[in-house]
């Protein structure tokens, strides 16, 4: 699952090793700004956590577009 969120690209994928969903958040230039440490049971939870990473980056002023 891919989503554009506030200028960031969020990818949520299934991880066969951990039997859960992982996320990756990238900025507009394609640089990774965040990823999960532990897999999520539901894709929706991984997506919500990824959005939180993007929001925190914007709040800190490091990711202003």
C-alpha positions in Angstrom: 0.0 0.0 0.0 1.4 3.4 -1.0 0.1 6.8 0.1 1.1 10.4 -0.4 0.7 12.2 3.0 1.5 15.9 3.5 4.2 15.7 0.9 5.7 12.4 2.2 5.5 9.0 0.5 4.4 6.2 2.8 4.8 2.6 1.9 3.3 -0.2 4.0 4.4 -3.8 3.1 3.9 -7.3 4.4 7.0 -8.8 6.1 7.1 -12.6 5.8 9.8 -13.0 8.5 7.9 -11.1 11.2 4.4 -12.0 9.9 3.3 -8.4 10.1 3.3 -5.1 8.3 6.2 -2.7 8.0 6.2 0.9 6.9 8.7 3.3 5.4 8.4 7.1 5.1 10.3 9.1 2.5 10.5 12.8 1.8 9.8 14.4 -1.6 13.4 13.7 -2.7 13.1 10.0 -1.9 15.3 10.1 1.2 14.0 7.8 4.0 13.0 9.7 7.1 11.5 6.9 9.1 10.6 3.2 9.4 9.2 0.9 12.0 11.2 -1.2 14.5 8.5 -3.8 15.1 6.0 -5.1 12.7 2.3 -4.3 13.0 -0.6 -6.9 13.0 -2.8 -4.6 10.9 -1.8 -2.6 7.8 -4.0 0.3 9.1 -2.0 0.5 12.3 1.3 0.6 10.4 -0.2 3.4 8.2 -1.3 5.4 11.3 2.2 5.1 12.8 3.8 6.2 9.6 1.5 9.3 9.5 2.6 10.1 13.0 6.3 9.9 11.9 5.5 12.4 9.1 3.5 14.7 11.4 6.3 14.8 14.0 8.9 15.6 11.3 6.7 18.5 10.1 6.2 19.7 13.7 9.9 19.7 14.4 10.5 21.9 11.4 12.9 19.4 9.8 10.5 18.5 7.1 8.9 21.7 6.0 8.0 21.6 2.3 
